[in-house]
């Protein structure tokens, strides 16, 4: 009787441990077959935006306060002219433990953009206040646009439904 109870307890504990591990694996396994740069290119073909330029790693560190070494791949586009707030960032983080750090850096970037336009161009300030930040597995998506919801839908379309 004691042996049977022990086996039952071990079975329950193991099954709970395995199910917990599998749900974490599923979270990390969220993957897009399209790299961030191609995602951004496709989105910008579908959703009209003012002219944007791709940020080089030095500007990623400066504007986003992010170490590019934490990132597996990324595409960050900012306005060519400083009269628009439109911005798009698609970042694939190397290690899941750094996703929160990237999210914090993006929130700081959004605050910086808002502060810049707060007394400068009220319509752009309002757009900057309504930015979107979406995380899927190791992917972090950030957009400032009057069409932010369209961008979010487009971003989510790169990931299969599970």
Buried (B, 14 or more C-beta within 10 A) or exposed (E): EEEEEEEEEEEEEEEEEEEEEEEEEEEEEBBBEBBBBBBBBBBBEEBEBEEBEEBEBEEBBEBBBBBBEBBEBBBBBBBEEEEBBBBBBBBBBEEEEBBEBBBEBBEBBBEBBBEBBEEEBEEBBEBBBBBBBBBBBBBBBBBBBBBBEBBBEBBEBBBEEE
